[in-house]
Amino acid sequence: MTANNGNRLHVDMMLSSSILLNIVHNIEEEVSSTFGCTDNKYKS
């Protein structure tokens, strides 16, 4: 039981962090397009 709960928590954390990364990436793209930055260092 505890192993299943741990796995579920781990998956939830991975999903949350990937969603956060997506949001951050979208914000970076919006900011760079707003300021007209064509710098490649912001592209992943």
C-alpha positions as CSV (number, residue, x, y, z in Angstrom):
1,M,0.0,0.0,0.0
2,T,2.7,2.5,1.0
3,A,4.7,1.7,-2.2
4,N,1.6,2.5,-4.3
5,N,1.0,5.7,-2.5
6,G,4.6,6.7,-2.9
7,N,4.5,5.9,-6.7
8,R,1.3,7.9,-7.1
9,L,2.8,10.9,-5.2
10,H,6.0,10.6,-7.4
11,V,3.9,10.6,-10.6
12,D,1.9,13.6,-9.3
13,M,5.1,15.5,-8.6
14,M,6.4,14.7,-12.1
15,L,3.2,15.8,-13.7
16,S,3.1,19.0,-11.7
17,S,6.8,19.8,-12.5
18,S,6.3,19.2,-16.2
19,I,3.2,21.4,-16.2
20,L,5.2,24.1,-14.3
21,L,8.0,23.8,-16.9
22,N,5.5,24.2,-19.7
23,I,4.1,27.3,-18.1
24,V,7.6,28.8,-17.6
25,H,8.5,27.9,-21.2
26,N,5.4,29.6,-22.5
27,I,6.0,32.7,-20.4
28,E,9.6,32.8,-21.6
29,E,8.4,32.6,-25.2
30,E,5.8,35.4,-24.6
31,V,8.4,37.6,-23.0
32,S,11.0,37.0,-25.7
33,S,8.4,37.7,-28.5
34,T,7.2,40.8,-26.6
35,F,10.7,42.2,-26.4
36,G,11.7,40.9,-29.8
37,C,14.5,38.7,-28.5
38,T,15.6,36.3,-31.1
39,D,18.4,35.0,-28.8
40,N,18.9,31.3,-29.1
41,K,19.9,31.0,-25.5
42,Y,16.3,31.1,-24.5
43,K,15.3,28.3,-26.9
44,S,15.5,24.8,-25.6
